[in-house]
Amino acid sequence: MDGPKPITIVGGGLAGLALGIGLRQAGVPVVIHEAGHYPRHRVCGEFISGRGQATLARLGLSDLLDQAGAVSARDAAFFSATHSTAPRPLPSSAICLSRFALDAALANHFRSLGGELLEGRRHVGDFGEGIVRATGRRLPDGAGGARWFGLKVHARKVPLTAGLEMHLSSHSYVGLCRINGGEVNICGLFRKRADESGEPGNWRERLRGRPGSPLHQRLAAAEFDDASFCAIAGLSLNPRRAGALEGICVGDAITMIPPITGNGMSMAFESAELALGPIIAWSRGETAWNEARLRIARDCDAVFTRRLAWAKWLQRIVLAPALPGPLMAFAARSGWFWRMMFAQTR
Ligand SMILES: Cc1cc2nc3c(=O)[nH]c(=O)nc-3n(C[C@H](O)[C@H](O)[C@H](O)COP(=O)(O)OP(=O)(O)OC[C@H]3O[C@@H](n4cnc5c(N)ncnc54)[C@H](O)[C@@H]3O)c2cc1C
């Protein structure tokens, strides 16, 4: 009898590595093609919140993250130019770990399970049978998507009032959270104005916020770790349905959720887990590739569609010029609203 058919995964980010680990645990031969090298910094809030934590536990990866230095965030505080909230307990705690440490830990674990990981290998062909697309964000599908860019840097000497601080303004939000190694991750999403070039400009000024703002005060004594700085532009935040895509996709290759939710990494892990059963069945010759694709897309859409709709709405109102302050004040008073928004967006 023939052995299991091999799988190629294009993209060694969180979705690709989680899928590769799950497949190796089931004895499926896996090769991952990764364009970059580990360890590497990524633009990310580095705040893992939502059901993806249960996926990590089911894949036996929780201890790995602990060993990599993950810390818990148990509360969050919100700031705008005019309002601030006291720290609120998160309905369930989040895991905070730099992508520098996280991606490398997962890559090493994948290799330790016998997976083949080819670094510096950019896939340029098509995504036919046996090849999974885990390539992360796609280029915008319309002019509207290119308005967003992200910046991220680690720093020391940043006093926080909560495990996560979100600083909101009408054109951006910047999240601060404690991560491994005693550093604070500073990560922002910014709306590009019509008169701006594609470049982030002076990233320190961008991330510090307006002089006098709570964010600017928080970062007054910050010592930036310049080597950790990274930027990403041309983000598309229009939700896409997995069922409308060709081939088997996982993670951001399906769609990005607005980062305000802190749920993109969770979706990467969850979609990888949803893909496991059908891909293992294909590998064992129990199902056709297209049947596996249809099942994965159906399951991802069933789990993510409502979450994406809520996240899009939340991002819109958070960035509406007059709304962040009043919305925060309302959310701070209403425990029900806070818990409801937390649950619906993850
Ligand atoms: C500003 C910002 C803040 C965020 N904050 C958070 C947060 O706090 N919490 C959260 O959960 N999520 C957050 N996210 C989202 C999160 O970073 C992503 O959802 C997550 O990284 C998706 O994982 P992925 O594996 O799908 O893609 P990625 O992590 O992007 O990995 C894709 C990989 O594919 C590789 N690749 C691409 N093309 C090819 C190719 N042709 N050949 C070979 N390799 C290829 C890339 O090099 C990359 O390593 C944030 C995103 C942004 C932009």
The ligand as a Tripos MOL2 file, in Angstrom:
@<TRIPOS>MOLECULE
LIG
   53    58     1     0     0
SMALL
NO_CHARGES

@<TRIPOS>ATOM
      1 C1         -0.7650   46.4530   12.0620 C.3       1 LIG1
      2 C2         -1.1390   45.0300   12.3670 C.ar      1 LIG1
      3 C3         -1.3290   44.6300   13.6800 C.ar      1 LIG1
      4 C4         -1.7140   43.3200   13.9680 C.ar      1 LIG1
      5 N1         -1.9010   42.9640   15.2750 N.ar      1 LIG1
      6 C5         -2.3320   41.7200   15.5680 C.ar      1 LIG1
      7 C6         -2.5470   41.3270   16.9230 C.ar      1 LIG1
      8 O1         -2.2980   42.0580   17.8700 O.2       1 LIG1
      9 N2         -3.0520   40.0870   17.1490 N.ar      1 LIG1
     10 C7         -3.3260   39.1990   16.1230 C.ar      1 LIG1
     11 O2         -3.7860   38.0900   16.4020 O.2       1 LIG1
     12 N3         -3.0790   39.5310   14.8480 N.ar      1 LIG1
     13 C8         -2.5990   40.7570   14.5340 C.ar      1 LIG1
     14 N4         -2.3480   41.0930   13.2430 N.ar      1 LIG1
     15 C9         -2.6190   40.0960   12.1850 C.3       1 LIG1
     16 C10        -1.5960   38.9660   12.1340 C.3       1 LIG1
     17 O3         -0.2860   39.5000   12.0510 O.3       1 LIG1
     18 C11        -1.8680   38.0880   10.9180 C.3       1 LIG1
     19 O4         -3.2490   37.7530   10.9040 O.3       1 LIG1
     20 C12        -1.0540   36.8080   10.9220 C.3       1 LIG1
     21 O5          0.3100   37.0980   10.8090 O.3       1 LIG1
     22 C13        -1.4700   35.9120    9.7640 C.3       1 LIG1
     23 O6         -0.6290   34.7830    9.7120 O.3       1 LIG1
     24 P1         -0.3600   34.0920    8.3010 P.3       1 LIG1
     25 O7          0.4500   32.8960    8.5840 O.co2     1 LIG1
     26 O8         -1.6310   33.9360    7.5590 O.co2     1 LIG1
     27 O9          0.4860   35.1530    7.4750 O.3       1 LIG1
     28 P2          1.9610   35.6790    7.7490 P.3       1 LIG1
     29 O10         2.2930   35.6400    9.1840 O.co2     1 LIG1
     30 O11         2.0360   36.9820    7.0270 O.co2     1 LIG1
     31 O12         2.8950   34.6140    7.0180 O.3       1 LIG1
     32 C14         2.9070   34.4680    5.6230 C.3       1 LIG1
     33 C15         4.2710   33.9280    5.2330 C.3       1 LIG1
     34 O13         4.2610   33.5740    3.8530 O.3       1 LIG1
     35 C16         5.5080   33.9230    3.2880 C.3       1 LIG1
     36 N5          5.2810   34.0310    1.8400 N.ar      1 LIG1
     37 C17         4.4700   34.9050    1.1950 C.ar      1 LIG1
     38 N6          4.4790   34.6650   -0.1340 N.ar      1 LIG1
     39 C18         5.3120   33.6140   -0.3150 C.ar      1 LIG1
     40 C19         5.7230   32.8910   -1.4770 C.ar      1 LIG1
     41 N7          5.2780   33.1820   -2.7000 N.pl3     1 LIG1
     42 N8          6.6160   31.8580   -1.3150 N.ar      1 LIG1
     43 C20         7.0820   31.5340   -0.0860 C.ar      1 LIG1
     44 N9          6.7070   32.1860    1.0480 N.ar      1 LIG1
     45 C21         5.8360   33.2000    0.9340 C.ar      1 LIG1
     46 C22         5.8820   35.2110    3.9840 C.3       1 LIG1
     47 O14         7.2760   35.4340    3.9340 O.3       1 LIG1
     48 C23         5.3740   34.9580    5.4030 C.3       1 LIG1
     49 O15         6.3780   34.4110    6.2310 O.3       1 LIG1
     50 C24        -1.9140   42.3890   12.9150 C.ar      1 LIG1
     51 C25        -1.7010   42.7780   11.5970 C.ar      1 LIG1
     52 C26        -1.3030   44.0860   11.3150 C.ar      1 LIG1
     53 C27        -1.0830   44.4770    9.8960 C.3       1 LIG1
@<TRIPOS>BOND
     1     1     2 1
     2     2     3 ar
     3     2    52 ar
     4     3     4 ar
     5     4     5 ar
     6     4    50 ar
     7     5     6 ar
     8     6     7 ar
     9     6    13 1
    10     7     8 2
    11     7     9 ar
    12     9    10 ar
    13    10    11 2
    14    10    12 ar
    15    12    13 ar
    16    13    14 ar
    17    14    15 1
    18    14    50 ar
    19    15    16 1
    20    16    17 1
    21    16    18 1
    22    18    19 1
    23    18    20 1
    24    20    21 1
    25    20    22 1
    26    22    23 1
    27    23    24 1
    28    24    25 2
    29    24    26 1
    30    24    27 1
    31    27    28 1
    32    28    29 2
    33    28    30 1
    34    28    31 1
    35    31    32 1
    36    32    33 1
    37    33    34 1
    38    33    48 1
    39    34    35 1
    40    35    36 1
    41    35    46 1
    42    36    37 ar
    43    36    45 ar
    44    37    38 ar
    45    38    39 ar
    46    39    40 ar
    47    39    45 ar
    48    40    41 1
    49    40    42 ar
    50    42    43 ar
    51    43    44 ar
    52    44    45 ar
    53    46    47 1
    54    46    48 1
    55    48    49 1
    56    50    51 ar
    57    51    52 ar
    58    52    53 1
@<TRIPOS>SUBSTRUCTURE
     1 LIG1         1 GROUP 0 **** ****
